[in-house]
Amino acid sequence: MYSFFSFLLTFILICASIFTTLVILMQRPSANSGMGSSLGGGAVESAFGSDTTKVLTKWTVGGIVTFFIVAFFLSMMQIWANSHKQVKINNIDLKNIIVDDDIQKR
């Protein structure tokens, strides 16, 4: 189950990255030149009307927030998975041996 959610969140993270990159490239720079105009600056304005900058700004913020939330949950899942990993050598659980040894020292 962990690997499914890890794969799903990684896929969402990649999609959010690509989406945010494309939305940023569609935005018109201050000098009306650069990547924004080469990717069809006029087509973007005709698609969204006069509120083009507001729409693209909202999409950029949404993409970035999605990216950071998904990255946070992926890191939390990795931390959880590493803390619950049991190391076994020759069918001996090393985690329990270390814990039992610490209890005996007290």
C-alpha positions in Angstrom: 0.0 0.0 0.0 2.9 2.3 0.8 4.4 1.9 -2.7 1.1 2.7 -4.4 0.7 6.0 -2.4 4.3 6.8 -3.0 4.0 6.3 -6.7 0.7 8.3 -6.8 2.2 11.2 -4.9 5.3 11.2 -7.1 3.2 11.2 -10.2 1.2 14.2 -8.8 4.4 16.0 -7.9 5.8 15.6 -11.5 2.5 16.8 -13.0 2.4 19.8 -10.6 6.0 20.6 -11.6 5.3 20.5 -15.3 2.0 22.4 -14.9 3.7 25.2 -12.9 6.6 25.5 -15.3 4.2 25.8 -18.3 2.0 28.4 -16.5 5.1 30.5 -15.6 6.3 30.3 -19.1 2.9 31.5 -20.4 3.0 34.7 -18.3 3.9 37.9 -20.0 7.1 39.4 -18.9 7.3 43.2 -18.2 9.1 44.0 -21.5 6.7 42.0 -23.7 9.4 39.7 -24.9 11.0 36.4 -23.9 9.4 33.0 -23.5 5.9 34.3 -22.8 5.6 35.8 -26.2 7.3 32.9 -28.0 4.7 30.5 -26.5 1.8 32.4 -27.9 1.3 35.4 -25.8 -1.6 36.6 -27.9 -3.3 33.2 -27.7 -3.2 33.2 -24.0 -4.9 36.6 -23.8 -7.6 35.6 -26.2 -8.3 32.5 -24.2 -8.6 34.2 -20.8 -9.7 37.7 -21.8 -8.7 40.8 -19.9 -8.0 38.8 -16.6 -5.1 36.8 -18.1 -2.6 37.9 -15.4 -5.0 37.2 -12.6 -5.8 33.7 -13.9 -2.2 32.8 -14.5 -1.2 34.1 -11.1 -3.8 32.0 -9.4 -2.8 28.9 -11.3 0.9 29.6 -10.5 0.1 29.9 -6.8 -2.1 26.8 -6.9 0.6 24.8 -8.7 3.3 25.8 -6.3 1.2 25.2 -3.2 0.3 21.7 -4.6 4.0 21.0 -5.2 5.0 21.9 -1.7 2.1 20.0 0.0 2.8 16.8 -2.0 6.5 17.1 -1.4 5.9 17.5 2.3 3.7 14.4 2.4 6.2 12.4 0.4 8.9 13.3 2.9 6.7 12.4 5.8 5.9 9.0 4.2 9.6 8.4 3.7 10.4 9.2 7.3 7.6 6.9 8.5 8.8 4.1 6.3 12.4 4.4 7.5 11.3 4.5 11.2 9.2 1.3 10.7 11.8 -0.6 8.8 13.1 -3.7 10.6 16.6 -4.9 10.0 17.0 -8.6 10.1 20.2 -10.6 9.7 19.9 -14.4 9.7 16.2 -14.0 10.9 17.3 -12.1 14.0 15.4 -8.8 14.5 18.2 -6.2 15.3 15.8 -3.5 16.3 14.5 -5.5 19.2 18.0 -6.6 20.3 19.1 -2.9 20.4 16.0 -1.9 22.4 16.4 -4.9 24.8 20.1 -4.0 25.3 19.2 -0.4 26.2 16.6 -1.5 28.7 19.2 -3.8 30.4 21.7 -1.0 30.7 19.3 1.1 32.8 
